[in-house]
Amino acid sequence: MTPFEGLLLCHGGLSFVLFLNYSRSAFFFCNTAFLRALGADQLIDYTTMRFEDVVNNVDFVLDTIGDETQKRSFKILKKGGILVGIASEQENRIFEWAKQYERDAKWFIVRPNHEQLARIAEFVDEGHMKPIVNSVYPLAQTRQAYEHCLSGHMRGKVVIQVVE
């Protein structure tokens, strides 16, 4: 895997990007204390500053938030840059905003892929990625796990334990 050579901005729960061999020109719009502990070096604290006041001419934006954050991201994306969004309710708006700001955009839904999941497992085994687990729920408490996810601003993933 080769490092990303441009300026990267990540919104939302994207701490995994830290372990995917990013260049030193990566900004993370996130919980700063948490990601500093994971090794990030350039952070934008969303509680005290707006990302567009800190960074511009971004090559690549990875957005999991959508809405106004996504729209504001197009303003700092340079010509030839791309915004990739995964906030499901934003599928149509992302293309409207891309056209409005004359930028490129992609939208996708994650689909399970055995080969990709196996490669991610290798990254974990090799120490290139460290899964951060917020909490573990037994299968019988799936509803409570889902409600926990809806609370927002979580650190790490919620795991449903299928087999004890």
N, C-alpha and C positions, 0 to 999 in steps of 0.2 A: 504494500500500500504506500502511496506517495502522499506527501503533505499537500494540502490545499495551498496554492500560492497567492491567492488574492486576499481581499479583506472580507471577513466573514462576520455576520451578525446573527446570533441565535436568540430567539424569543422562547420563553416558556421552559418547560421541564426537559431540557436538552443536555443534561450533564454528561450523557454518554458521548457527546461530541469531543469532550476533553480527551478521550481515550482513542480517538480515531485519527491520530497523527495529524493534528491541525498545525498550521504554520503559526508563527508568533503574532500574526496580524489577525487574531480572532477576538471578537468582542462577544460577551455573553450578557444578555439582558435578563437578569435573574437575581436570585438570592446570593449575594456576594460572599457572605461568611461561609456558606455551605460549599460553594464552588472553589473558593480559595483553599479550603481544606483539602479539596480534591486535586489541587494543582493548577488551577486557572491563573493566568497572570494579568489579564486585562478584562475588567468587569464593569458593567454599568448597573448601578443599584437602582432598580425601578422604583424604589420607595422615596428616593431623594432627587432623581434627575430624569430628564427625558432623553432617550437615546439619540434623537435627532440634534440635541445640543452638544453631543459628544463626538459623534461620528458622522461622516458623509462619504460619498463616492464609494459605496459598498459594492463589492462584486457579487455577493451571494447572501441572501437572507433566508433563513430557515425558520418558519413561523408556525407555532402550534396554538397561537392565541386567537388570531383572526380579528374581526371587527375593526375598531379605530386603530389598533396597533398595526394591523396589516396595512391599512390605508396609509398611515404615517410612514411605514417602511418604504413604500414606493418613492417617497420624496427624497430619501437618502440613497437610493439605489442608482448607481451610475449607468449611463447608456451602455448597453451590452451586458449589464448585470442581470441576474435572475432572482426572482423570489419564488420559493417553493412553500406552499401552504398546505397544511393538513387539517385545519379546522373545518369539519365537515359541512357546517352550515354556510360556509363562505365560498362554496364552489363557483357560484355564478358571479359574485361580487369581485372575486380576485381577478377575473378576466376584464370586468368593467374598469377596475382601477388600473390594471396593466395598460389598457388602451388609453385611458385618460392621461396617464403619466408617460406614455410611450416607452414602456419597459416590458420585459418578458416575464412570464409567470407560468408556473406549473402547479397543478393541484393533484393530490393523489390520496388514495385510501390504502392503508397498509393491508396487504393480504399475506396470510401465512405462506411461507416458502421453506421447505425442508432444508434445502442447500444453504440458504442464507442463515437460517437458525443454527445449523451445524457450524457455519463459519463464525457466527457470534459466540457460540460455545467455545470454539477454539481461542478466540480473543480473550475470553474470560479465563480459560485454562492457562494461557500464556501470560496472563497478567496485564494485557493491554486494555482490558475493560474490567471495571469492578461494579457489579450490580449493587445498587443501593435499595434495600428493602425497607419500606415504611412500616408495613405490618403484614401479618399472615392470618388468614381466616380459614376455618374449615369449610368444606363445600356446603354444609348445611347453613352457613352464615353468609352466603353469597349476597343476599340483599343488604346486610349490614356493611359488607365490603364495598358494594356499589355506592351506598349512601356516604360512606367514608370518602370515597373518591370524589363525590360531588362537593365536598366541603372546600376543595380548592387549596392552592398554595402548599401542596404536600412536597416533602422531600422523599424521593424514592418511589418505588412501585408497591402497589398492594398486590399480594399474592394470595391466590385461592389454592389451598392444599387439597388435592383430589384424593390422594391416598395417604393414610396415616402410617 
